[in-house]
Amino acid sequence: MKNIYIIRHAKAEGQPFSAPLTQEGREQAEALVDFFEGKDIDCIFSSPYLRTLETIRPLALKRGIDITEDERLSERVLSGDDLPDWKEKLEQSFDDFSYVLPGGESSIDAYERAASILEQITASSEDNIVIVSHGNLTTLLLRYFDGRFGFKELMELTNPDVYHIHYDGEKGEVKRIWE
């Protein structure tokens, strides 16, 4: 049995790679330390974006666990352009997984990279794994275990958010555990 914890990063100052957490986000990152008290953690994987690393660093330091940065957990780029109707375009990308905008990544491509890290993790010897990513990719990571996750669930995510997947080697039971 594996326990996989998928975390959406805490509140950040923006979307760029180097956007740090806000003061509230730093407090949320510290709150994750207490939240995980009593839960075993064998390893931590994170997107290389600053906001994801700052979200998990307090917990990693407290536990003495290295953070493995993995590009496959990076933010999904919807488009290379700023879009005034980005929410409608994002919803369309969940309705049609092959839909892609110029300079962007389709949902199917992002899902496949998410699936590749989950396949690696589920085949590993570690039993208690933390994954830290971004809203869009977090939704696709969760969809790997439960096909019902889509645009609506993405819009309901909070910063941060934490889901627990109890994985028995064949299927994963997904449960939101952040309140």
N, C-alpha and C positions, 0 to 999 in steps of 0.2 A: 504494500500500500504506500502511496505517495501522498503527501500534502503539498500542494502547489498554491502559493499565495500570489495573486496577480494584483499589483498596486498601480493605480493611476497616480501620477505625481501630485504633489501639493500645489497650492496656489502660486502662480508665477507672474512675473512682470510682463510677459509677452510670449510670442511664438518662436523667435529666433533661437538658433542653437545655443547661444550664450546667454539667454534670458535667465536671470537668477530667480530664486523664490522671493516672494514678498515677505515682509515681516510676519504676517499671518501664516504664510507658507512655511517659514522656518519654525514657527511654533507648532504647526501641524506635523512637521518632520520629527520634532522632539516628542510629540504625542504618540507617534508610531512606536517609539521605544517602549513606552508603557503598554501600548496596545498589544505588542507581541510578547510581553512578559509571560512566561510559562509555556510559550510555543517553541518547539524545537526548530532550528534553522541550520541546515547544513551548508547551503551556498546561496549566493545572491547574484542575479543577473540584472543588468540595467542597460537601458538606452544610454549612449554616450552624451546626451544632451545635459547641460548644466543643471537644469531644473529636476531631472530625474535623479542625478547623482546627489544633489543637495537634499532631495527627499529621503534617500535611503542611507546616506552617510552616517547620521547619528546612530542608527540601529546597527550598522556594520561596525562602527567603532566600539559601541557598547559590547557587542558580541565577539569582537576580534575576528571578524570574517572579511576576507577580501571581496571587493565588488568586481565581478567580471563584466566589463563593458562589451556589449554586443550590438553591432550596427543593425542587426535584424530587428531590434527592438526600437529603432528610431521612429520618429514621427512620420506618419504618412502625409505626403504633400498632395493636396487635392489639385492644386493648379500652380503654375509658375507666375500667375497674375493675381492681383487682389481682385476679389469678386464681390460686388455689392450683394449678389444673390447666392452667396456661398452656401447658405444652409439648404437651399433648394437643390443646388448642385451636389452637395454632400448626400442628401437624401436620394437623389437620382443614382448616385454611385453605389448605394446599398440596394436599390431596387434592381439595378443592372450592374452586376459585378464586373463586367467588361468595360463599362463606361470610363473613359479617361479624357481628361482635359489637357491641353498643351502644357508641357512642363510638369505634369502631375503623374500620379501613380494610380492605377485602377485598384479597386477593392480586391480583385482576384490576385493581382501581383503582391499586394500587401499581405493578403491572407496566406499566400504560399510562403512568404518569408517568415511570417508568424508561425505557420505550421512547421517549418523546418527547425526552428529552435525548440518548439514543443516536442517534436519527435526526438530530438537529441536529449532533451531533459527527461522525457518519460522513459528513455532507454538507459539512462545513467544509473549509477549505483546510489546516488543521493536520494534520500527519501523526503526531505523537507526543504523545499525550494522556494525562494522569493524571486519574483520577476517584477521589474519596475519599468513602466512604459508610459505612453501617452493615450489620451482618450480614444482616438480613432483606432489605434492599434490594439489597445486594451480590449475594445469591443470585438475585434477580430480574433484575438487570443481566446477570449471567452467563447466565441462562436465555434472554435475548434472542438470544444467540449459540449456545447449546447447550441445547436443550429438556430435556436429562436433569437439569439442576440443579433440585433441590427440597429438601424438608425434610431428608433424609439429608445432603445436601451442606452445607446450612446448619449442621447440628449438627457438622459436621467442620471448619468454618472456625476459624481461630485469630485471636487479636488480637496484632499485626496479621496480615493475610494479603494476598498480592499475586498477582494473576492477570494474565497477558499475553494479549491478544487480537490476533492477526495478522489484520487485516481487509483483504480484497482488493477490496472494493467490492460484493461480493455475499454473501460468507459470512465468518464469523470462526472462526478456530481458537483454542480456549481452552486455556491451559496454566497450571497453578499453578507459580509460580516462587519463592515464599517458602519457605525451609526453616528 
